[in-house]
Each structure stands twice: as C-alpha cells, then as structure tokens.
Amino acid sequence: MRDQLSGIAAFVRAAEASSFAVAAEHLGLSRSAVGKAIARLEQRLGVQLFHRTTRSLRLTDEGAAFYERCAGALADIRDAEEGFDTAKRHPVGRVRISVPVLLGRHCIAPILVELAAMHGQLELEVAFTDRPVDLLADGIDLAVRTGALGDEADLKARRLGAQSMVLCAAPAYLDRRGTPQGLEEIGSHAMLAYGKGQRVVPWRFDDGGRRHAIKPAGRLRFDDLEAIADAAACGGGLAWLPSWLVAARLRAGQLVEVLPAWRGPGFEIHAVWPLGRYLPMRVRAVIDALAAQVPAMLDHGR
C-alpha cells in the first residue's frame, strides 16, 4: 500500500509540474525514482498516463481522468491530517514567493518580515523579479503580479488591491516652467518616460468618468521607476509614478502632485498560486497577510 501511495503522489506532482525532475525535487527523490514509481503505477493500471518526449511531458486522456481523482483524494488526506488538532494549526515550513522588484521592496517585503516574526517556524524565500515566472516549473508557491491577469487556467488568484498613479514634479521645476492647469498643457513640458526597447508606457488619466491617454515624449527615458522618481526630484520634468513609490518624497516636499483631479486609473495587483484543491496553511497565511495589509501600503501615497 505504501508503494502504491508513493507512486500516486509522484504521479500527481509530475502531472502538476509537467516534469519528473520538478516532482523529484518536491518529493525529495531522484528523477529516476519518480520515473520508476510512475512506470510501476502504469503497469499496475494497465494504461499509459503520460505522453513522453525528450522535451515535454503531458497527460494522456486516461492520465488526465486519473489525475482528477488522485489529486482530490490526496487533498482529502492532507485536509484530514490538518483537521485533527486545529488549535495547533500554525504556518510551518517554507514558502517560495516571487514578487516584482520595486513593489516587492516597498510594499510586500515589510509585510513578510512582520509575518515571519510572528511565526517562528515559517520560512519565507522571496525572489525579486519583474519577469513573469512559471510557478510550477520554477517551484514557486505564490507570486504577486501587477496588471491584468492572463488567461492561465492552471492558476488561482486573489485580488490584493490597485496602485494609483500620480503626476508629479519637483517644486523647482514647476517654479521654472509653470504648473500645468490641464492635460492639454502637459505636452509642452519635459516628460520623464518609462519604456523598454521601443515601447513607451502611456500615461493614463481618469477624473472619475473621463479617461485620457498621453504618450510621453521627451529626451529622457528610463526602464526603472525609481530612477524616474530620482530624476523628477532633481527637477528633470514631469513624472507619472505609483503613489506608493513617491509617497515619502511628496510628504517631504521634494515632489508636488500635479493635476490631482486626474489620477491614473491604477493597475490591479493579485496574488496567484497553482490551481488545486489543497492550499497549505503556510501559503494561506501569506496570502491572508498580503490581502489584509497590501491595500494600506498602496494607499499611503494618497
């Protein structure tokens, strides 16, 4: 019975990761051991569970049907184990988290540091990257993503909030060039743009009903938002930035908000994790902490 269950656990993990190697890492086994366990399972069932090539691993129709039953059964077993003593259900173990670089540094990391201090057996491994990660292939338990979510059927998501965008400039720059009184005056000013390659991110404005988009044109373009904030504080021109990023500079008077009635509509922020019935308490604790505290971190620039 133990061998049967280990084979099923290896099969479920390999199906979710589309990789024997990733399954082996998660189970603490060798790739060969995982492959042999699944081969024995296929022999016992008398069906082929995976289509295997040198570059890919995908479920057969029989494998997909078997996965649905096995994943549910394993989730029920784990739920039963956790349910024996709810009083002792504290987050324990490692959670691997991927976060955007600046948002992660300013708004996510402080929450995670506080959460780790509250739970001595919780281990948080945080990767800062603006690259969209493949959660299953990279072994990531949870990711924070900004902007519209793609059509990813293998992920679940929870909304954490939305970051508002503000148009701002240094007082010295506004004294020198004048303060825009309307969107139509922005084009005559120096504009600090964010762009990568040939793509420049447009500035989007919303006054509660009307929406406008302006493509910033200027001699200075950066692919780093913090560099734009620094350039704006030095008097380089107008900048369109997340409120959480410039909050301290606004409070200190290094920057002044311009056209406050025309705040940007903002970008949605979500926590995403692999689809499945079972969500470990350690991952659930991180998601709950982010959902409870990220909105306040995003709003501290209002």
N, C-alpha and C positions, 0 to 999 in steps of 0.2 A: 504493500500500500504506500509506503514511504517513497519508493521509486516512482510509482505512478503519479503521486502528487508533485514530486520534484520535476518530472517530465512535463506535467501540465503547467507548473509555474514557469519553467523555461520557455515553453511554447507561448504562453500569454505575453511574457516580457519581450520575446523575439518578435511577436506579431505587432506589439505596440511600437517597438523601435525600428521595425523592418531591418533588423540587424542581429546576427548571432553574437557579434563582438560586443555590442552595447548591452545586450541581455546578459552576457557573461560578466561584464563589469558590474552591473547592478546586483547580480546574484552572488558575486564573489567566486565565480567558477572560471575555468578556462573555456575558450571558444570551442575547443574540441569536445569538452564535456557537455556543453549545451547542445552541440550538433548531434552527439551520440544519444542524448536523452530524447531529443525530438525524433530522431530516427527510430528509436525503440518504440516511442509513442505511435508513430505512423505505422509501424509493423504490427503493433497490437491492435490498432483500429482497422487496419487494412485499407487505409486511404492515404493519399498524398495531401499534406497540409499546406505545403509551400511550393511555389514555383521558384526554383533557384537558378540564378545565373551568376557569372563572375562579378557582375556589377549591381545586381539587385536581388531583393528577397521580397516576395509578395505572396499573400494568401491565395490558395485555391478557393473555389466556391465552397467546398467541404470544409476547408480550413476556416473560412470566414464564419460559417454557421457554428462550427465547434468553438471558435473564439468567443462568440457572444455568450454561449452557455458557460464556458470555463471562466471568463472574466467576471461574470456575475457571481458564480459560485465562490471564487476566491475572495471577492469583495465581501460576500456574506460571512465567510470565515473570519476575515480580518475585523469586520464590524462586531462579530460575536466576541472575539478576543478583547477588543477595546471596551465592550459593554459590561464586562464582569465587575469592574470597580470604577465607576465614573468619578468617584472622589479623587482618584489618583491619575486622572487623565490630564497630564501636563505635557506641553510640547517637548519632545525629546528627540535628539538626533539632528542630522544635517539637512539643511535646505539650500539648494543651489539656486541663486536668483540672478537674473540678467536685467540690468536697468540702463536707460540712456545716461550718457556721461554727465551732463550738467544737471538735468532734472534729478538724477540719482544722487549726485553730490549735495545738491541744495535741499531737496525735499524728501528723498527716500532714505538716505543713509542715516540721518538723525533719528528717524523712527525705528530703524532696525537696531541701532545701537541701544536705544532705550528698551526695545523688546528683548534683546539679548541679556541686558542687565536684569530684567525681571525674571528670566527663566534660565537658570544656571546650566541646564542640560541641553539647551538649544544651541546648535551650531549653525551659523549663517555664513555662507560662502557667496560673496557678491562680485559679479563681473560687470564692469562698466564698459559699455559699448553702444554705439549708435547703429551697429549692424543688426538687421533682423536675424535672430538666431532660430535654428531648427531645434525646438525644445527636446524632442525625442532623440534625435541624432546626437545632440550635444550634451545630453544628460542633464538638462535644466528642468528644475521642478516648477519654476514660476518666473514669468517675465513681466516687466512693466513696459507698455507700449503707448506711444502718443499718436494721435491722428486716427483716421478711420481704419477700422479693422478690416482685413482682407477676408475673403470667403474661405476660411480654414475650418473645415468640418471636423478636424481632429482636435480642436481646441475649445475650451470653455473660457468665458470672460466675465469679469465683474468690473463695473464702472467705478473709477476712483475719483472722478471729477473732471473739470475742464480748466485749462490755463487760459487766462485772459491776456490779451496783447495790448501794450500801451505804446503810444507815440511819444517820444521824449527827446530832450536835448539839454545841453549844458546852459546855465544862465548866461555865461559869457557869449556863447554862440548866438543866443536869442537877442541879447543886447546889441550884438554886431549886425545881425541880419534881419532882426524883427521876428515877431511871433506870428505864425500863420493863423489867420482867423477863420479859415475854411479849407476844405480838402483841395479846392481848386488852386490854392496858393502853395501847396506842397511842392509842386514841380519846379518851382523857381529856387528851391533850397538845395543845399548839399544833402545827399541822401546816402546813408550807410547801409549797403545792401548785404543780404545773406544769400550766398549761392555756392553751388558746387558744379564744376565743369562749366557747361554753357547754360545751366538752369539757374535762374534767379527767382527766389521765392517772392511772390507778390505780397503787398501789404493789403490786408482786407479789413474793412471798417464796417461797423454796424451801430446805428444810433437807436436800435430798438425796433426798427421797421424797415429802414432803407439800408441797402448794402452796396458798397463800392469796393473796387479793387484797383490798386495802383501798382504798376511795375516800377520799382525804384531804379532810377538811372543816375549813376554817379561815378566818380573816379575811384572810389574805394569800395571794394567788395571783399567780404571775409567768409570763410566757411566755419567760423567759430563764433557763437553768440556772445561769449564773454569778451572776446576781442572787440566785438562791435560795441558792447557796453563801455569798455575802456576808451574806445575811440570817441564815443559820444561824450563821455565825461571830460575828455580833453578838448572838447569844442569842435570835433570833426564834422558835426552835422546832425541831422535828424536820424533817429533810430526807432525801429519798430520791434519791440522785445517783450518777452514774457514778464508779467508783473512781478512774479516771484524772483526773477533774476535781478531786477533793478530796484527792488523794494528798499534795500539799505541805502542806495545812492539817492533815491527820491527823498527818503527821510532825512538824509544828511544835507540835502540841498545841492548835491553835486549834479543832479539831473532834475529837470522840471517836466511834468507831463504836459503835452501839447494836445489841444483839442480833446479834452477828457470826455466830451459827449460822444465821441466817435471811437470807442474802444473796439478792439478786434473781437470777432465772434468767438475766438478761442479754439483750442484743439482738445478733443476728448482724450482722456487718459484711462487706460484699462490695465487690470492685472489679468494675465492669461496663463492657463495651465493645460496640460494634456487632458483630453476628454477621457472620462472613466467614472465608474460609479464610486470608487473609493478615493477619498482625499485624506491623506494622513493628517492627524491633528497638528503636526508641526507646520505643515504647509497652510492648513486652515488658519492657524494662529497668525501667520504672517499676513495672509490676505485680509483677515479681520482688522489687524492693526493698521494696515495701509488704508483700508476703506474708512476707518474711523478718523484717521489723522491727516491724510493727504489733502483733503479739501481745505483745511485750515492752513496748511503750508502753502497751498496755491493762492489762497486769498490774502495772505499777509502783505501783498503789494497793493491791495485795493485802498 
